[in-house]
Amino acid sequence: MSSTAAPTHLTLGRRGEDLAARYLEEHKGLVVLSRNWRCREGELDLVATDGHTLVVCEVKTRTSTDYGAPAEAVTETKARRIRRLTRRWLRAHQMRNCPQRFDIVSVLWPPGQTPRIKHLPGVL
């Protein structure tokens, strides 16, 4: 992709997830355990830990707020799905009795501008 071409939806999402993972590790002290973990029911964007709590992050990246802030795209239906997928992740990784937190990382990345990251802990 040339530097002047607008990123596709999937490319933008992947770049936002890369940025979010780096931000959480470098600025929030989290360790990312899984990225884009999939099972037949869906996908978890980022699964991380602070050493005590499992932190599941939904990453939403947008180029503008024309249709609302990125975090507003996470509906209650999506939040329920994330919780269900987290239970599957815990079983797949043979983890039990693990404290959990559900976060959103909002990335607003207008073309040609510096991305703005907002970490919303415990909002789901």
FENHUJO-V283330 format. One record per residue. N is the residue number from 1. SS is DSSP state (~ for helix, > for strand, _ for the rest). PHI is phi as a letter, one per 40 degrees, with the letter a starting at -180 (NA if undefined). Layout:
n ss phi
N SS PHI
N SS PHI
//
This chain:
n ss phi
1 _ NA
2 _ c
3 _ c
4 _ c
5 _ c
6 _ c
7 _ c
8 _ c
9 ~ d
10 ~ c
11 ~ c
12 ~ c
13 ~ c
14 ~ c
15 ~ c
16 ~ c
17 ~ c
18 ~ d
19 ~ c
20 ~ c
21 ~ c
22 ~ c
23 ~ c
24 ~ c
25 ~ c
26 ~ c
27 ~ b
28 ~ b
29 _ g
30 _ c
31 > b
32 > c
33 > c
34 > a
35 > b
36 > f
37 > c
38 > b
39 > b
40 _ c
41 _ c
42 > i
43 > a
44 > b
45 > c
46 > b
47 > b
48 > b
49 > a
50 _ b
51 _ g
52 _ b
53 _ b
54 > c
55 > b
56 > b
57 > b
58 > c
59 > b
60 > b
61 > b
62 > b
63 _ c
64 _ a
65 _ b
66 _ d
67 _ b
68 _ h
69 _ c
70 ~ d
71 ~ c
72 ~ c
73 ~ c
74 _ c
75 _ c
76 ~ c
77 ~ c
78 ~ c
79 ~ c
80 ~ c
81 ~ c
82 ~ c
83 ~ c
84 ~ c
85 ~ c
86 ~ c
87 ~ c
88 ~ c
89 ~ c
90 ~ c
91 ~ c
92 ~ c
93 _ b
94 _ f
95 _ b
96 _ b
97 _ f
98 _ b
99 _ d
100 > b
101 > b
102 > b
103 > b
104 > b
105 > b
106 > b
107 > b
108 > b
109 _ b
110 _ c
111 _ d
112 _ g
113 _ b
114 _ c
115 _ c
116 > b
117 > b
118 > b
119 > c
120 > b
121 _ c
122 _ g
123 _ c
124 _ b
//
